[in-house]
Amino acid sequence: MSRKGNCLDNSPMENFFALVKQEMYYGEALCSFEELKKRIEENISIIIITSV
């Protein structure tokens, strides 16, 4: 990975974190680290299942 903003290298990770912020963070009540970790893992599994 190179510096931020290099679309050829960083686009998958930038897209993933944008989705995480959009779907799981904005407008939600604060949660514990363990709950956040669980929700991120669930989101990753959904993304993997739907992309296959």
C-alpha positions as CSV (number, residue, x, y, z in Angstrom):
1,M,0.0,0.0,0.0
2,S,1.2,3.4,-0.8
3,R,0.2,6.8,0.5
4,K,-3.4,7.9,1.0
5,G,-5.2,9.0,-2.1
6,N,-3.3,6.7,-4.5
7,C,-6.4,5.1,-6.1
8,L,-4.5,2.2,-7.8
9,D,-3.3,0.8,-4.5
10,N,-5.7,2.0,-1.8
11,S,-9.1,2.0,-3.4
12,P,-10.3,-1.3,-1.9
13,M,-9.4,-0.4,1.6
14,E,-10.7,3.2,1.3
15,N,-13.9,1.9,0.0
16,F,-14.2,-0.6,2.8
17,F,-13.6,1.9,5.5
18,A,-16.0,4.4,3.9
19,L,-18.7,1.7,4.0
20,V,-17.9,0.9,7.6
21,K,-18.2,4.6,8.6
22,Q,-21.4,5.0,6.5
23,E,-23.2,1.9,7.6
24,M,-22.0,1.3,11.1
25,Y,-20.9,4.6,12.6
26,Y,-22.9,7.6,11.6
27,G,-26.1,8.1,13.5
28,E,-25.4,5.1,15.8
29,A,-25.0,5.2,19.6
30,L,-21.5,4.6,20.9
31,C,-20.7,0.9,21.6
32,S,-17.9,-1.0,23.3
33,F,-14.8,-2.2,21.4
34,E,-15.9,-5.8,21.5
35,E,-19.3,-4.9,20.0
36,L,-17.7,-2.8,17.3
37,K,-15.3,-5.7,16.5
38,K,-18.2,-8.1,16.3
39,R,-20.2,-5.8,14.0
40,I,-17.2,-5.3,11.7
41,E,-16.6,-9.0,11.4
42,E,-20.2,-9.6,10.6
43,N,-20.1,-6.9,7.9
44,I,-16.9,-8.4,6.4
45,S,-18.6,-11.9,6.3
46,I,-21.6,-10.4,4.5
47,I,-19.4,-8.7,2.0
48,I,-17.5,-11.9,1.3
49,I,-20.6,-14.0,1.0
50,T,-22.4,-11.6,-1.4
51,S,-19.3,-11.1,-3.6
52,V,-18.9,-14.8,-4.3
